[in-house]
Amino acid sequence: MIRVKMILGIVTCVLYFGSVRLKDCNQNSQCKCTYDDGGVVDLTSLGNTDNTPRFKDILSSSEGNFYSYNPCTPFQEEECTDAAVCIINPDKTQSITIGDAAKAAFKYDDDSGNLIAGYTSGDITNLRLSEIILKCDQSACDPEISADGQQNAGFFQMTLTSVCACPNGCSASGPKNCSSGISVGTILCILAVSVLFLYFVVGVVFMKFVKKKEGAEIVPNIIFWKSLPVLVKSGGVFIVSKFQRKGDSYNSI
């Protein structure tokens, strides 16, 4: 019986994904396919390997059902086992596998320009197909997913936006060209602190060994640093007084 189901799943994939297309991505594994020009789409880094879904209980607002998805490796959630895609009803009392992890196939959609990962499940009397639309976005280092829900009887759809959907965007370990996440502001702060530290170190060395100063006098521009708290306090008082005067003028209207 298991062998029959596997054959049915394979036949379904062949029929669905075997249509004539202008472009194709030849499947290498459950996680990866290669375009004719050599570009590789690798979803390995997007999947959990601990039997849990990377994308769990994603709400389809149009129908109220929840969807879970995990690329590459199977997961278990409620009654869904060995699943790539699982649907859970609104009160989370029922769940059905709508895509087996072992029955993955890739196709390129010429109309939308997106790669699609498809998964089948069920048997000849109750066959189900789930499409994961893979949208390439070079800036989407953190993947985003939405549940588009059931399109027709037994046909379900989700949309996954990620740099890993782009040719050569990811390796098995993750995105190839994503930044470390340090913002420009953070870099400027680091530079400012570094310059200030260097200023003090060089200044102290100069004052001690060249000017032959001792004690607090080795601090460069000691007069300025001693007066700094007073200057800050005066500036604060000035700003507060400005706001107070504005408040008084508003109250007099």
N, C-alpha and C positions, 0 to 999 in steps of 0.2 A: 504493500500500500504506500509506504514511504517513497519507494522508487517511482511509483506511478505519479505521485504528487510532484516529485522533482522533475520528471519528464514533462508534465503539464506546465510547470513553471518555466522550464526552458523553452518549450514551444511558444508559450505566450510572449516571452521576452523576444524570441526570434521574430515573431509576427509583428510585434509592436515596434521594436527598435530596428527592424531590418528593412524599412522602407528606403527608397532611393533619396539620397541627400547630396547637396553640393559639397558639404564638408562633414568630416566625421572625426570622432575621437575614439581610437581603438583601445579597447579595454585591456589593461595589464593585470588588474586584480580587482577586488571589491572596492578598493580605495582610489585607484589610479587609472588614468587613460592617457594616451598619447595622440596628438594631432598628426596629420600627415607631414606638417612642416617641422616636426620634432618638439613642439611645445607640449609640456607635461602638466596635467592637472592632478594634483595629489591632495586628497582629503584626509590623509592619515592623522595629521595633527589636530583635526577637528573632532575626533572621536574619543570617547572614554574607553578605557580598557578594563574597567572594574565591574562590568555587568550592569552599569547604570547608563541612562541616556544623557548625552552632553546637553541636549536641548529638551528640557522636561516640561510637560504640561503647558504647552503653548496654546493660549486660548484663541479659538476662531470666533471672532465677535459676531460673524454673520449667522452662526448656528449654535453657539454655546458649548460645543465640544472642545476637548483638550487633545492636543497632539504631542507626542514625544518622538524624537528622532536621534539616532546615533549613527554616524557614518562608520563604515569599515567593520566594526565588531558588534556582535549581538548583545542585547540587553534584556533584562527582565523587569517588568513593572506590572503589578497586579496579575491579571491573567495572560498578559503578553509575554511570551517566551521566545528566545532565539530571534528577537525582533530587530528590525531596522527602523520600522515605523509602527507606532501604536496609537490608537484612538481611544479616548476615555470619555464617557458620557458626562453631562454637566454636573451631576451629583456624585460623580466618581465611584459609582457602584458597579459599573461594567466597563470592561476594556477588551479590545479586539486587536489582534495583530493584523495590520493592513500592509505589511511589507516584511518579508523574511530577509534577514541579513545575508543569507547565502544565495539570494536570488537578486543580485544587483546587476544592472546594465546601464551603459551610458549612451546618450545620443545627443547630437547637436541639432538645435532647432533653427533652421534657416530663417524663419519668419521673425523670431524675437532676437536672434543672435546669442542665445543663452545655451549653455550646456545643461542637460537634464540627467539626473540620476534616477533611474526607475527601479522599483521593487515590487515583486508580486508575492501573493500569499493565497492560501485557500486551496480548493480543489475545483474540479470541473463544474460542480454544481453551485459553487459559491466562490468565484474567482475575484480577487481584489488587486488593484493596481494603485501604487502611490508614486507620484512624481515629486521630486525635489528639484525645483528650478534653481540652478546655480548661477547667480548673478555676479559677474566679475566687477570688483571695485578695488582698485589698487590702494585706496586709502582706508579700506575696511580691515584693519589689522585685527580688530575684535569683531568676530562674526555676528551678524544680526539675522534673525529668522522670524518669519511670520507664517501663520497657518491660514491658507486660503480656503481650506475646508473641502467638503465633498462637491465635486463638479458634476458628476453623473453617478448613476447607480454603480457602486463598486470602484469608483475612480476618485482619488483624493490628491490634493496638491498642497505643497508648502514651497516657500521661497527663502533661499539661504543666500545672503549677500556676504561675500568674503573675498579677500585677496587670494585665498586658496582656490577660488574658482577661476582665477586668471592663469593662462599658460605660464608655467615656470614661476608662479607667484609664491609657491610654498614647496618645501621639501618635506620629508617625513617628520622632521623635527619642528617645523613651523614656518612662518613667513620668512622670506629671504631678505627683503629690503625694508622692513618696517623699522622706524626709528625707536630709540630706547624710551621715548615718551617724555624726555626732558624738554620743557618748554623754553622759549627764548628768554622769558622773564627769569627763569631759574638759572639759565646760563649767565645772564647779566649779573644776577646776585652773586653767583660763585666768583665771577671775575672781579666784582667790586670788593668782596671780602678778601680775595687773594691779593689784590693791589694794596688794600689797606694793611694787610698783614706784612707784606713786603716793605711797605713804607715804614712801619714801626721797626722792623728788624734792621733794615739798612740805616734808619735814622739813629737807633740806639747804638749800633756799632760805630757810626760816625761820631756821635756825641761823646762816647766813652773813650775811644782810642785816638781820635783825631783832635777833638776839642778838649779832651781830658776832663770831662765833667763827671760828677759823682752824684749818687742819690737820685732824687726826682728830676734833677736837671739833665739826666741822660735821655729823657723823653723828648723827642723832637717837637719843637714849637710848644713847649710846656705852657706858655702864657695863654695860647689859644685854647688848649684843652682844659685849663683851669677855668677859663671864662665861659666855656661851652654850656655848662648847666644853667648859668645865669641867662645866657642868650636864648636857650630853649624855653626857659620859664617866661622870659619877657615876651617871646613870640606867642606862647600859649595865652598869656594874659591879653595880648593885643587882639588875637582872634576871638576870644570869648567876649571881650568888650564890644567888638564889632557886631556879633550876633545879638548881644543884649540890646544894643542901640536899635537894631532892626526890629527886634521884638517890641520895644517901646513904641516905635513909629507905627507898627501894625495895630497895636492896642489903642492908639490915639485916633484911629480912623473911625 
